[in-house]
């Protein structure tokens, strides 16, 4: 049986950190979240922040064991 995925189900997500903020860009819209709300991300290294995957509910920072819900 073939499985099909529509383009609407696929999301291109960009995650960046700047000036104490987590920036999440999805569908051409960027939202910023204060890192004060997420101490594990605030104190993380660049390597820890860069190791993330998109899940069905949000973003998982693998090395930090942190889920960020979108």
C-alpha positions in Angstrom: 0.0 0.0 0.0 1.4 3.4 -1.0 1.5 6.2 1.6 0.9 9.8 0.5 1.8 13.0 2.2 0.3 16.3 1.1 2.5 19.4 0.9 0.3 21.0 3.6 1.4 18.4 6.1 5.1 19.1 5.5 6.6 22.0 7.4 9.8 23.8 6.9 11.0 25.1 10.2 13.9 27.3 10.9 15.2 27.7 14.5 17.6 30.4 15.5 18.8 32.1 18.7 19.6 35.8 19.0 19.6 38.4 21.8 18.1 36.1 24.4 15.3 34.9 22.1 14.4 31.7 20.4 13.1 32.5 16.9 10.9 29.9 15.2 10.1 30.5 11.5 7.4 28.4 10.0 5.2 29.1 6.9 6.9 32.4 6.3 6.0 33.7 9.8 8.6 34.2 12.6 7.7 34.1 16.2 10.2 35.0 19.0 10.1 33.5 22.5 12.2 34.7 25.5 14.8 32.2 26.6 14.0 33.2 30.2 10.9 31.0 29.8 13.2 28.0 28.9 16.2 27.8 31.2 17.5 24.6 29.7 17.7 26.4 26.3 19.1 29.6 27.8 22.0 27.7 29.4 22.6 25.3 26.5 25.6 25.2 24.2 25.4 26.0 20.5 25.8 22.2 19.9 22.9 21.3 22.2 20.7 24.0 20.6 21.5 22.8 17.1 20.5 19.2 17.8 16.7 19.4 17.3 14.0 17.6 15.3 10.5 18.5 14.3 7.8 16.3 16.0 4.1 16.2 15.5 3.6 18.6 18.4 6.6 20.9 18.1 10.4 20.9 18.3 12.4 18.4 20.3 15.9 19.4 21.5 17.4 16.0 21.6 20.5 16.5 23.7 18.6 18.6 26.3 15.6 16.3 26.5 13.4 19.4 26.0 10.1 19.6 24.0 9.0 22.9 22.7 5.4 22.8 21.7 4.2 24.8 18.7 
